[in-house]
Amino acid sequence: MENALGNRIYMLRKAKHMTQEELGQKVGVTKAQINKYETGVTRNLKRPIAEAMANALDVSPAFLLGWQETKPAISGLKISKEEEELIRIYRALGVRDRIKLLSFAIDLEETKPV
């Protein structure tokens, strides 16, 4: 069975360059509990935890819990043809391949020269 919530938490945490411990501190839970959410051992977030985690990850609780497919669009945002193509490809992929693509992008970003 797929762990969409855990994958979403993991990808959002990585995108913010946070460790499980840092996220746990912001949410008020242990590193071990964050690991349980990410791995699917714990699949249900209590409302206060979901709200705190969404706040720490800069998303809405609806997005975090998978009730909303995407973050709300940023008003006036213009994207290039290349960005449109990346979005098209991303949307065509399954969840596992989306995670691979996002992980690759995060790795690229982390290795770029400063």
Secondary structure, DSSP 8 states (H G I E B T S, - for coil): ---HHHHHHHHHHHHTT--HHHHHHHHTS-HHHHHHHHHTSS----HHHHHHHHHHTTS-HHHHTTSSSS----TT----HHHHHHHHHHHHS-HHHHHHHHHHHHHHHHHS--
